[in-house]
Amino acid sequence: MIVTTPDEFRSQLEGNWLTADSAAVPRAVFLVEPADFSLSRQAALDNAYMDLTVGVNPRLAIEQHRDLTDRIAACGVPVIRFPGRRENPDDLFPNNVFGTIPGRFLVGAMLHPERRQEAQRADIRAFFTDLMRYREVDLSTRDLVAELTGVMVMDRSRRLGFCGMTGRVDVAGCAAMHEAFELALTFRFELKPDEYHTNVVMAVLASRALVICPDAFVDPEVPAAIADAFPGHVLELSREEKDAFAGNCLAVTFDDVFISAAAWRALAPEKKRLLESWDFNVHAVELDEIEKAGGSLRCCIGEIF
């Protein structure tokens, strides 16, 4: 079921029919290393978090990326690392293009040509279909836009989706992802025009906590309704904290949350204490070079369920 108003969403929550019967966190993750790190002019067309005038340091970008993979692996999470390709500067953000549920591999339908080319990568497809034996659902062949977990943030355990509408997803794409991710309920809503991905303005951590920036939503009742799904475990971000990518965080285990160091520094002290009071081990990783590309930590990590 897909709902589009706060009242409809609250009504479904009150029906008490959603069950926490799926895995809340991935069993492994995959990342794509930046190759000759550069900024995508195509992405900058609708990504307000980018500034094409800044200089970049490819060596630092790959060092920060490898530190991220090492720190995730240190938490006991298996990490698969694919090489990047120079012709696809945004491929270090694979979660927008490739996604999984148990036994199923999804390929997104991307807005920009560079990323549509990226979606055709034979090596990543073969890893999931030939090696993992996952069944492929290829949304890239359909007449729609659906940038997977960039636009669809999920409470995986309850199979609950939150889809913020921007140029990176359309109504058909939302419906296709609802079906492909086998969601029980999806809440579709509007984000403000300067936002491009839902996972920059909110995160669901291990299906037990919500991080959200209310100011990023067109209708203020939408974030309030979403918060109702996580009573007692809601961390609200200011616009400044959101702009530092504090909403672009991810739980890789039930206890381990990863966030960029810049985002962690931007969080108010009482919000850091709140997050830690929920028994999360917070891992802050320096990614300031990679963040010049308009995404942050969560965007770098694809989840394998």
C-alpha positions in Angstrom: 0.0 0.0 0.0 1.2 3.5 -0.9 -0.2 6.5 1.0 0.4 10.2 0.3 -1.0 12.1 3.3 0.0 12.3 7.0 -3.6 11.3 8.0 -3.4 8.2 5.8 0.0 7.2 7.2 -1.1 7.7 10.8 -4.2 5.7 10.1 -2.2 2.7 8.8 0.1 3.0 11.8 -2.8 2.9 14.2 -4.1 -0.2 12.4 -1.3 -2.0 14.1 -0.9 -4.4 11.2 2.8 -3.8 10.4 5.0 -6.6 11.7 8.7 -6.5 12.4 9.5 -9.7 10.7 12.4 -8.8 8.4 16.1 -8.1 9.0 16.8 -4.6 10.2 20.4 -4.4 9.2 22.4 -5.9 6.3 24.5 -9.1 6.5 27.2 -7.5 4.4 27.9 -4.2 2.5 29.4 -3.3 -0.8 31.3 -0.1 -1.9 32.8 1.3 -5.1 36.2 3.0 -4.8 36.5 6.4 -6.3 38.7 6.3 -9.4 40.6 9.5 -10.2 38.0 11.3 -8.0 36.3 14.2 -9.7 32.9 16.1 -9.5 30.1 15.2 -11.9 28.8 18.2 -13.8 25.6 16.2 -14.5 24.9 15.6 -10.8 25.6 19.3 -10.1 22.6 20.3 -12.2 20.2 19.3 -9.4 22.4 18.7 -6.4 22.6 21.9 -4.3 25.2 20.3 -2.0 27.9 20.6 -4.7 30.2 23.4 -5.7 32.0 22.8 -8.9 34.5 25.6 -8.2 36.3 23.7 -5.4 39.4 21.7 -6.0 39.6 18.0 -5.3 42.3 15.6 -4.1 41.9 12.1 -5.7 44.5 10.6 -3.4 42.8 11.9 -0.3 39.4 10.7 -1.5 40.6 7.1 -2.0 42.4 7.2 1.4 39.2 8.3 3.2 37.1 5.7 1.3 39.5 2.9 2.2 39.4 4.0 5.9 35.6 3.8 5.7 35.7 0.2 4.4 38.3 -0.8 7.0 36.3 0.7 9.9 33.1 -1.1 8.8 35.0 -4.4 8.5 36.3 -3.9 12.0 32.7 -4.1 13.2 32.5 -7.7 11.9 30.6 -6.7 8.8 31.8 -8.4 5.5 32.8 -5.7 3.0 32.8 -6.1 -0.8 34.8 -3.4 -2.7 34.4 -2.8 -6.4 36.8 -0.7 -8.5 35.5 2.7 -9.7 35.5 3.9 -13.3 36.8 7.3 -14.4 34.0 7.8 -16.9 31.4 7.5 -14.0 32.5 10.0 -11.3 29.5 9.4 -9.1 29.9 5.6 -9.0 31.3 5.9 -5.5 27.7 6.3 -4.4 26.4 2.8 -5.4 23.4 2.7 -3.1 21.4 4.9 -5.5 22.0 2.5 -8.4 22.0 -1.0 -6.9 20.0 -2.4 -4.0 19.0 -5.8 -2.4 16.4 -7.6 -0.4 17.0 -11.2 0.5 17.4 -13.2 -2.7 16.7 -10.2 -4.9 19.0 -7.7 -6.7 17.6 -4.3 -7.8 19.0 -2.0 -10.5 17.8 1.6 -10.3 16.4 3.8 -13.1 18.7 6.8 -12.9 18.0 10.4 -14.0 21.4 11.4 -15.4 23.1 9.6 -18.4 26.3 9.0 -16.5 24.5 7.1 -13.9 22.4 5.2 -16.4 25.6 4.0 -17.9 26.8 3.0 -14.4 23.7 0.9 -13.9 24.9 -1.4 -16.8 28.0 -2.5 -15.0 28.4 -6.2 -15.8 30.8 -7.0 -12.9 28.4 -5.8 -10.2 25.4 -7.4 -11.9 27.4 -10.7 -12.2 28.4 -10.6 -8.5 24.8 -10.6 -7.4 23.2 -12.8 -10.1 25.9 -15.3 -10.9 27.8 -15.5 -7.6 25.1 -14.6 -5.0 22.3 -16.2 -7.1 20.0 -13.3 -6.5 17.1 -12.7 -8.9 17.5 -9.5 -10.8 14.8 -6.8 -11.0 16.0 -4.2 -13.5 14.1 -1.0 -13.2 16.6 0.7 -15.6 14.7 -0.8 -18.6 11.4 0.8 -17.6 10.0 4.3 -18.4 10.4 5.7 -14.9 12.9 7.3 -12.5 13.8 5.5 -9.3 17.1 6.1 -7.6 16.6 3.3 -5.0 17.8 4.0 -1.5 18.7 7.5 -2.4 15.1 8.4 -2.6 13.5 5.5 -0.7 14.5 5.4 3.0 13.3 2.2 4.7 12.5 0.7 8.0 13.6 -2.7 6.8 12.3 -4.7 9.7 8.7 -3.5 9.2 9.0 -3.2 5.4 8.1 0.4 5.7 9.2 2.9 3.0 9.5 6.7 3.0 9.8 8.1 -0.5 10.6 11.8 -0.9 9.6 13.1 -4.3 12.3 15.1 -6.2 13.6 15.0 -9.8 15.4 11.7 -8.8 12.1 9.7 -8.6 8.6 9.9 -10.1 5.3 8.4 -9.2 5.8 5.3 -11.4 9.3 4.9 -9.9 8.0 5.0 -6.3 5.4 2.3 -7.2 8.0 0.2 -8.8 10.3 0.4 -5.8 7.5 -0.3 -3.4 6.9 -3.6 -5.3 10.5 -4.5 -5.9 11.6 -4.0 -2.3 8.5 -5.9 -1.2 7.4 -3.1 1.1 4.2 -3.4 3.1 3.6 0.3 3.4 5.2 3.3 1.6 4.6 6.9 2.5 5.1 9.2 -0.5 5.6 12.9 0.1 7.1 16.1 -1.3 10.6 17.4 -0.3 11.5 21.0 -0.8 12.9 22.0 -4.2 16.5 22.3 -3.1 16.6 18.6 -1.9 17.5 15.8 -4.3 17.6 12.6 -2.2 15.5 11.5 0.8 18.6 9.9 2.5 20.2 13.4 2.9 17.3 14.6 5.0 16.4 11.5 7.1 17.7 8.1 8.1 16.2 5.1 9.9 18.8 3.4 12.1 18.4 -0.3 12.5 14.6 0.0 12.4 14.7 1.5 15.9 15.5 5.2 15.6 14.8 8.1 13.3 17.1 11.0 12.3 15.1 13.7 10.4 15.3 17.3 9.4 11.7 18.7 9.5 12.7 21.8 7.6 13.4 19.8 4.4 9.7 18.8 3.9 7.1 20.8 2.1 4.3 19.8 4.5 5.5 20.1 8.2 2.9 17.5 9.1 4.8 14.9 7.1 7.9 14.7 9.4 5.7 14.8 12.4 3.7 11.8 11.1 6.9 9.9 10.3 8.1 10.6 13.8 5.0 8.9 15.1 6.4 5.6 13.8 9.4 5.9 16.1 8.1 7.0 19.5 10.8 8.0 21.9 13.5 7.5 19.3 13.5 10.6 17.1 16.5 12.9 16.6 15.5 16.2 14.9 18.1 18.0 12.8 18.4 21.7 12.1 18.9 22.8 8.6 22.6 23.5 9.3 23.1 20.0 10.7 21.3 18.5 7.7 23.5 20.6 5.3 26.5 19.0 7.0 25.1 15.5 6.1 24.1 14.6 9.6 21.0 12.9 8.1 23.2 10.8 5.8 24.1 8.2 8.4 23.6 4.4 8.5 23.5 1.5 11.0 25.6 -1.4 9.6 24.8 -3.5 12.7 22.0 -3.3 15.3 24.5 -1.3 17.5 27.0 0.3 15.1 26.1 3.6 13.4 28.4 5.3 10.9 28.4 9.0 10.2 30.8 11.4 8.6 33.2 13.2 10.9 32.0 16.6 9.6 28.4 15.6 10.3 29.3 14.4 13.8 31.1 17.7 14.5 28.0 19.6 13.3 25.6 17.9 15.7 24.7 19.7 18.8 26.2 18.1 22.0 22.8 17.1 23.3 21.9 15.4 20.1 25.1 13.4 20.2 24.2 12.3 23.7 20.7 11.4 22.6 22.0 9.1 19.8 24.4 7.4 22.2 21.7 7.0 24.9 19.9 4.6 22.5 22.9 2.3 22.8 24.4 3.0 19.5 28.2 2.9 19.0 28.8 5.9 16.8 31.7 5.7 14.3 32.6 9.1 12.8 34.7 8.8 9.7 36.5 11.7 7.9 34.9 12.0 4.4 35.2 15.7 3.7 36.9 15.2 0.4 34.2 12.8 -0.8 31.5 15.1 0.4 32.5 17.6 -2.2 30.7 15.3 -4.6 27.4 16.1 -3.0 26.9 13.0 -1.0 28.2 11.5 2.2 28.7 8.3 4.1 25.4 6.6 3.6 25.5 7.2 -0.1 28.8 5.3 -0.3 27.4 2.1 1.2 25.3 -0.4 -0.6 23.6 -3.0 1.7 23.4 -6.7 1.1 20.4 -8.3 2.7 
